[in-house]
Amino acid sequence: MNISKSSVPVKYRDLVLNIIETAKKNDITVYLSKHKSVKYLSSIKTSGYLTDEKPYKLAVACGKPFDEWFPVLLHESCHVDQMIDNCKAHVDYINIDVDIDEWLDGNINLSGKKLDTIIYKIVMMERDCEMRTIKKAKKWKIPFNKDEYIKKANSYLYFYLHLRKKRSWYKTGKEPYTIKEVWNLAPNHFRGNYKKIPKKLNEAFDKYLL
């Protein structure tokens, strides 16, 4: 752990330690940064990530209030669970034969149909992860506002469609799930598919994430 134990409220410590121990048992390095973002690959700054190739690494930016970085850690830990369970959503994702980050960096071009398939698989994998996150919070009796969490999760899931259109990741501090004017416009229940961004949410993406 790269942050002090005292920065984690007592009632959350057992879960945080469990997340770290589970990752390490599966040869995943855990990095809890004191900064406000962590760098993924060469250019993307984000709140957290789990690499999908060896050497595996789970990283979370903890240089912000606990109630902001803990949900990210919980979410990323569920990506670890997906990997351990070898669930279909995870398998479909790791079998994608194109690196979406190469497309984001402008190094490759993709046809519309190919890009749609990739984005769909990523969104379905993230959707499964978000649903696991809610179940894990309940199992560990972690207090949280379910409707609010699902809205924030949906704003993140729909963001992938926005990313497909703009070919650009959000900047640090402009995460859709941290801006109330954005996430509050997302549905409060998970959808069967995420093929079209709701109109008002799409407008909020254009207004607040640029």
C-alpha positions in Angstrom: 0.0 0.0 0.0 1.5 3.4 -1.1 -0.9 5.4 1.1 -1.1 5.6 4.9 -3.4 3.2 6.7 -4.8 6.1 8.6 -6.2 7.6 5.3 -8.6 4.6 5.2 -11.6 4.8 7.6 -11.6 1.9 10.0 -14.8 0.3 8.7 -13.4 0.1 5.2 -9.9 -1.3 6.1 -10.8 -5.0 6.1 -12.2 -4.7 2.6 -9.2 -2.6 1.3 -6.8 -5.2 2.7 -8.9 -8.0 1.2 -8.7 -6.3 -2.2 -4.9 -6.0 -1.9 -4.4 -9.5 -0.7 -6.6 -11.0 -3.4 -4.7 -9.1 -6.1 -1.3 -10.2 -4.8 -2.4 -13.8 -4.6 -3.1 -13.6 -8.3 0.2 -12.0 -9.2 -1.2 -8.5 -9.6 0.8 -5.6 -8.3 -1.2 -3.0 -6.4 -0.3 0.7 -6.6 -2.3 3.2 -4.5 -0.9 6.5 -5.6 -0.8 9.7 -3.6 -1.5 11.7 -6.8 -4.8 12.8 -8.3 -4.4 10.6 -11.4 -2.4 7.6 -12.5 -0.9 7.3 -16.0 -2.2 4.4 -18.1 0.1 3.4 -21.0 1.9 6.4 -22.4 -0.6 9.2 -22.5 -3.9 8.5 -20.6 -4.3 9.9 -17.1 -7.1 8.2 -15.2 -8.5 7.6 -11.8 -7.6 3.9 -11.8 -7.0 0.8 -14.0 -6.2 -2.8 -14.2 -3.9 -3.9 -16.9 -5.1 -6.8 -19.0 -1.7 -8.2 -19.9 1.2 -9.4 -17.8 2.7 -8.0 -15.7 -0.7 -7.3 -14.2 -1.1 -4.0 -12.2 -4.0 -2.5 -10.3 -3.5 1.2 -9.9 -5.7 3.8 -8.2 -5.2 7.6 -7.7 -5.7 8.2 -4.0 -4.6 11.9 -3.9 -8.2 13.0 -3.5 -11.0 12.5 -0.8 -11.6 8.9 0.3 -15.2 9.0 -1.0 -13.9 9.7 -4.5 -11.1 7.2 -4.7 -12.6 4.3 -2.8 -15.4 3.6 -5.3 -12.7 3.4 -8.0 -10.7 0.9 -6.0 -13.8 -1.1 -5.5 -14.6 -1.0 -9.2 -11.1 -2.0 -10.2 -11.1 -4.9 -7.7 -14.2 -6.3 -9.5 -12.1 -6.3 -12.7 -9.8 -8.6 -10.7 -12.8 -10.7 -9.8 -13.8 -10.9 -13.5 -10.3 -12.1 -14.4 -10.3 -14.7 -11.6 -13.8 -16.0 -12.6 -12.9 -15.9 -16.3 -16.4 -14.6 -16.9 -17.8 -14.3 -20.5 -17.7 -10.5 -20.5 -14.0 -10.5 -19.5 -13.2 -13.3 -22.1 -15.0 -11.4 -24.9 -13.0 -8.3 -23.9 -9.5 -9.9 -23.8 -10.2 -11.6 -27.1 -10.6 -8.2 -28.9 -7.9 -8.4 -31.6 -7.3 -4.6 -31.8 -5.8 -2.3 -29.1 -8.3 0.5 -28.7 -5.6 2.7 -27.2 -3.7 2.5 -30.5 -6.9 3.9 -32.2 -7.2 6.6 -29.5 -3.6 7.7 -30.1 -4.2 7.9 -33.8 -1.8 5.2 -34.7 -4.5 3.0 -36.5 -7.9 3.6 -38.1 -10.9 1.3 -37.7 -14.0 0.8 -39.8 -17.3 1.9 -38.2 -18.5 -1.7 -37.8 -15.3 -2.9 -36.3 -15.2 0.0 -33.9 -18.8 -0.5 -32.9 -18.1 -4.2 -32.0 -15.1 -3.2 -29.9 -16.9 -0.5 -28.0 -19.8 -2.8 -27.4 -17.6 -5.5 -25.9 -15.8 -3.0 -23.7 -19.1 -1.5 -22.4 -20.5 -5.0 -21.7 -17.4 -5.9 -19.7 -17.6 -2.6 -17.7 -21.3 -3.1 -17.2 -20.7 -6.5 -15.7 -18.0 -5.0 -13.5 -20.3 -2.2 -12.2 -22.9 -4.8 -11.3 -20.3 -6.8 -9.4 -19.3 -3.6 -7.6 -22.8 -3.1 -6.2 -22.9 -6.8 -5.1 -19.5 -6.5 -3.4 -20.5 -3.3 -1.6 -23.6 -5.1 -0.3 -21.6 -8.2 0.8 -19.2 -6.1 2.8 -22.0 -3.8 4.1 -20.5 -0.7 2.6 -22.9 2.2 2.8 -23.7 3.8 -0.5 -26.5 5.4 -2.5 -27.4 2.7 -5.0 -29.4 5.0 -7.4 -26.6 7.5 -7.4 -23.9 4.9 -8.0 -25.8 3.4 -10.9 -26.3 6.9 -12.4 -22.5 7.5 -12.1 -21.8 4.1 -13.5 -24.1 4.6 -16.5 -22.5 8.0 -17.2 -19.2 6.1 -17.5 -20.7 3.4 -19.7 -22.3 5.8 -22.1 -19.1 7.8 -22.2 -17.6 5.1 -24.3 -20.1 6.0 -27.1 -19.0 9.6 -26.7 -15.4 8.4 -26.9 -16.2 6.6 -30.1 -17.6 9.8 -31.6 -14.8 12.2 -30.3 -11.8 9.8 -30.3 -10.7 11.3 -27.1 -10.6 10.3 -23.4 -11.7 12.7 -20.7 -9.2 14.8 -18.9 -8.3 14.5 -15.2 -11.0 16.4 -13.3 -13.6 15.9 -16.0 -14.6 12.4 -15.3 -18.3 12.0 -16.2 -19.0 10.3 -12.9 -17.6 13.2 -10.9 -19.6 16.0 -12.5 -23.2 16.1 -11.2 -24.5 18.0 -14.1 -23.5 15.0 -16.2 -24.1 11.9 -14.2 -27.4 13.1 -12.8 -28.8 12.9 -16.3 -27.9 9.2 -16.7 -30.5 6.4 -16.0 -30.7 5.0 -12.4 -30.9 1.4 -13.7 -28.6 -0.7 -15.9 -29.6 -1.1 -19.5 -29.6 -4.3 -21.6 -27.6 -2.4 -24.2 -25.8 0.9 -24.6 -26.1 1.7 -28.3 -27.4 5.3 -28.1 -26.6 8.0 -25.6 -29.8 9.7 -24.1 -30.2 13.1 -25.7 -29.7 15.2 -22.5 -26.8 13.2 -21.4 -25.2 13.5 -24.8 -25.6 17.3 -24.6 -24.0 17.3 -21.1 -21.0 15.3 -22.4 -20.5 17.9 -25.1 -20.9 20.8 -22.7 -18.9 19.6 -19.6 -16.3 17.1 -20.9 -14.6 19.3 -23.5 
